[in-house]
């Protein structure tokens, strides 16, 4: 198995460094410097870079890493990715020989048109599609696409560890409580996250099971969530419409 090292970046980003022996793979390096420091500190050789989407805070450090290491760059073929050597569309399997593992590539349009996630070894690296307690904004795709992408993630095993790219959980859960104040599991999670953040501890990774219990964007079928959505948009019933109402509400929350 491999180790996963969390590298904070910018205000609230997480870069993920996967390590086995002296080999390493990095996911969404928006900034090269903290990654270079971690690689040097651990005496690691970078072999691969996994990119979920084209936003600068996810791939802005690729050039700096390639200046020091000869690494393969895996990312969405439909987006402009620095140094891309392994273009992906979703449906492929990425073989990471340095770690002795493979990841299934999931196409998750919504946040961006070509957004990808990497799933394997019980782990999901999902960029800005699914967050702790929330989901990404719909910038380039449609609400219907984002809902379908989240539904696909919700179908993964409950024990799947969710490694998203931002520390947004506390703020997301404030919105979740506004949507579903009667959810006891959500209330407990709010308390747990509040204690963690008071200690400056990370709330990531989460799990698919936890998100299904407390994240409103994975609960668009739940009566209380539907009622909350109808307070924003009269008459919504189906999942995509409920999701769109919630996402638009969250945008101004």
Buried (B, 14 or more C-beta within 10 A) or exposed (E): EBEBBBBEBBEEBBBBBBBBEEBBBBBBBBBBEBBBEBBEEEEBEBBBBBBBBBBEBBBBBBEBBBEEBEBBBBBBEBBEBBBBEBBBEBEBEBEBEBBEBBBBBBBBBBBBBBBBBBBBBEBBBBBBBBBBBBBBEBBBBBBBBBBBBBBBBBEBEEEBBBBBBBBBBBBBBEBBBEBBEEBEEBBEBBEBBEEBBEEEEBBBBBBBBBBBBBBBBBBBEBEBBBEBBBEBBEEBEEBBBBBBBBBBBBEEE
